[in-house]
Amino acid sequence: MSSTITPTKVQESLNSIRPYLQKDGGDVELVEITDNGDVVLKLLGACSSCSMSEMTMTAGIEQAIRSVMPEVGTITALKD
């Protein structure tokens, strides 16, 4: 795992977008940070079945993480 990609930093970036997800009945959870700096998330609640979840991932969640840690590799979201 890259020394600058930490669970704390990922959680902080997720917390910046979490209120918007929760407002619509969804949420996101950190599952794993791989040794090569990839982040695996899990979409929860309404986010797991929403037709807009791909846009939420790209325009919201991914952007929030990359704004804090641009060195993150792939960001993948598993659905509930």
Backbone as numpy.savetxt, mean C-alpha at the origin, in Angstrom:
# Nx Ny Nz CAx CAy CAz Cx Cy Cz
16.38 -6.69 2.59 15.54 -5.51 2.59 16.42 -4.28 2.59
16.07 -3.33 1.76 16.82 -2.08 1.72 16.72 -1.39 3.07
17.80 -0.78 3.51 17.82 -0.16 4.83 16.87 1.02 4.92
16.51 1.62 3.80 15.62 2.78 3.85 14.15 2.38 3.70
13.87 1.15 3.34 12.50 0.68 3.24 12.20 -0.11 4.51
11.46 0.50 5.41 11.16 -0.13 6.68 9.65 -0.28 6.85
9.22 -1.24 7.64 7.79 -1.38 7.92 7.18 -0.10 8.48
7.94 0.59 9.33 7.45 1.83 9.92 7.18 2.88 8.85
8.11 3.04 7.91 7.91 4.02 6.84 6.74 3.63 5.93
6.60 2.34 5.64 5.47 1.90 4.82 4.17 2.18 5.55
4.12 1.85 6.84 2.91 2.09 7.63 2.57 3.58 7.66
3.57 4.42 7.84 3.33 5.87 7.86 2.76 6.35 6.54
3.28 5.84 5.44 2.76 6.25 4.14 1.34 5.73 3.93
1.06 4.51 4.41 -0.30 3.97 4.31 -1.26 4.76 5.19
-0.78 5.19 6.35 -1.63 5.97 7.24 -2.06 7.29 6.61
-1.27 7.82 5.69 -1.63 9.08 5.03 -2.82 8.91 4.09
-3.03 7.71 3.58 -4.14 7.46 2.66 -5.27 6.66 3.29
-4.98 6.03 4.40 -5.95 5.16 5.08 -7.31 5.83 5.35
-7.37 7.08 5.81 -8.69 7.69 6.06 -9.59 7.72 4.83
-9.00 7.91 3.67 -9.79 7.93 2.42 -10.33 6.54 2.09
-9.52 5.53 2.34 -9.96 4.15 2.11 -11.06 3.77 3.09
-10.86 4.12 4.35 -11.83 3.77 5.39 -13.15 4.49 5.21
-13.09 5.70 4.67 -14.32 6.46 4.40 -15.24 5.69 3.46
-14.66 4.92 2.57 -15.43 4.13 1.61 -15.58 2.67 2.04
-15.23 2.36 3.29 -15.42 1.01 3.80 -14.28 0.05 3.52
-13.13 0.57 3.15 -11.98 -0.29 2.84 -10.80 -0.01 3.74
-9.72 -0.70 3.46 -8.48 -0.49 4.20 -7.36 -1.23 3.46
-6.15 -1.07 3.94 -4.99 -1.74 3.35 -4.07 -2.17 4.48
-3.42 -3.30 4.29 -2.54 -3.86 5.31 -1.21 -4.25 4.68
-0.13 -4.00 5.38 1.19 -4.42 4.93 1.34 -5.90 5.20
1.66 -6.67 4.17 1.87 -8.11 4.31 3.35 -8.42 4.43
4.16 -7.82 3.55 5.58 -8.18 3.50 6.38 -7.12 2.77
7.62 -6.99 3.18 8.63 -6.26 2.42 9.68 -7.30 2.08
9.88 -7.55 0.79 10.81 -8.60 0.39 12.25 -8.12 0.51
13.17 -9.06 0.41 14.60 -8.74 0.51 15.06 -7.78 -0.58
14.39 -7.79 -1.72 14.80 -6.89 -2.80 14.00 -5.58 -2.82
13.24 -5.30 -1.75 12.57 -4.01 -1.63 11.19 -3.93 -2.23
10.61 -5.06 -2.59 9.22 -5.06 -3.07 8.28 -5.04 -1.87
7.13 -4.42 -2.05 6.14 -4.32 -0.98 4.90 -5.09 -1.39
4.43 -5.93 -0.49 3.20 -6.69 -0.72 2.16 -6.21 0.29
1.02 -5.80 -0.23 -0.07 -5.29 0.58 -1.29 -6.18 0.43
-2.26 -5.98 1.29 -3.53 -6.68 1.17 -4.64 -5.65 1.25
-5.50 -5.63 0.22 -6.66 -4.74 0.23 -7.75 -5.40 1.05
-8.36 -4.64 1.92 -9.36 -5.17 2.85 -10.72 -4.50 2.64
-11.75 -5.16 3.12 -13.10 -4.60 3.09 -13.54 -4.26 1.68
-14.14 -3.10 1.52 -14.67 -2.67 0.23 -13.58 -2.58 -0.84
-12.36 -2.31 -0.44 -11.27 -2.19 -1.42 -10.97 -3.52 -2.12
-11.25 -4.63 -1.45 -10.93 -5.92 -2.04 -11.86 -6.30 -3.19
-13.04 -5.71 -3.23 -14.00 -6.06 -4.29 -14.38 -4.89 -5.17
-13.80 -3.74 -4.94 -14.15 -2.53 -5.68 -13.60 -2.58 -7.10
-14.41 -2.17 -8.05 -13.97 -2.14 -9.45 -12.90 -1.08 -9.68
-12.77 -0.15 -8.76 -11.78 0.93 -8.89 -10.50 0.63 -8.10
-10.36 -0.59 -7.58 -9.22 -0.90 -6.72 -7.88 -0.73 -7.44
-7.83 -1.02 -8.73 -6.57 -0.85 -9.47 -6.18 0.62 -9.53
-7.16 1.49 -9.73 -6.88 2.93 -9.75 -6.48 3.41 -8.35
-7.14 2.89 -7.34 -6.79 3.24 -5.95 -5.35 2.84 -5.67
-4.95 1.67 -6.13 -3.58 1.21 -5.93 -2.59 2.13 -6.60
-2.83 2.44 -7.88 -1.88 3.22 -8.65 -1.86 4.70 -8.25
-3.02 5.31 -8.22 -3.10 6.75 -7.99 -3.03 7.13 -6.52
-3.36 6.21 -5.64 -3.39 6.54 -4.23 -2.31 5.86 -3.42
-2.44 4.58 -3.24 -1.56 3.83 -2.35 -0.12 3.83 -2.85
0.06 3.49 -4.11 1.42 3.42 -4.66 2.09 4.79 -4.62
1.34 5.82 -4.96 1.89 7.18 -4.95 2.28 7.59 -3.53
1.46 7.23 -2.55 1.76 7.58 -1.16 3.06 6.91 -0.70
3.24 5.65 -1.06 4.46 4.93 -0.66 5.67 5.49 -1.39
5.56 5.68 -2.70 6.71 6.16 -3.48 7.11 7.60 -3.13
6.18 8.40 -2.64 6.53 9.77 -2.26 7.45 9.78 -1.04
7.34 8.74 -0.19 8.19 8.63 0.99 9.43 7.80 0.69
9.27 6.76 -0.14 10.37 5.83 -0.44 10.40 5.53 -1.94
10.98 6.41 -2.74 11.02 6.19 -4.18 11.80 4.94 -4.59
12.62 4.43 -3.70 13.45 3.25 -4.02 12.69 1.93 -3.91
11.44 1.98 -3.48 10.62 0.75 -3.39 10.53 0.11 -4.76
10.61 -1.21 -4.78 10.47 -1.95 -6.04 9.02 -2.05 -6.45
8.58 -3.23 -6.74 7.20 -3.48 -7.13 6.29 -3.39 -5.92
5.12 -2.79 -6.12 4.11 -2.75 -5.06 2.93 -3.57 -5.55
2.63 -4.65 -4.83 1.59 -5.58 -5.22 0.52 -5.61 -4.15
-0.74 -5.71 -4.59 -1.84 -5.80 -3.64 -2.61 -7.10 -3.83
-2.73 -7.84 -2.76 -3.56 -9.04 -2.75 -4.97 -8.61 -2.36
-5.95 -9.32 -2.87 -7.33 -8.99 -2.50 -7.80 -9.98 -1.45
-8.64 -9.48 -0.57 -9.20 -10.26 0.54 -9.91 -11.50 0.05
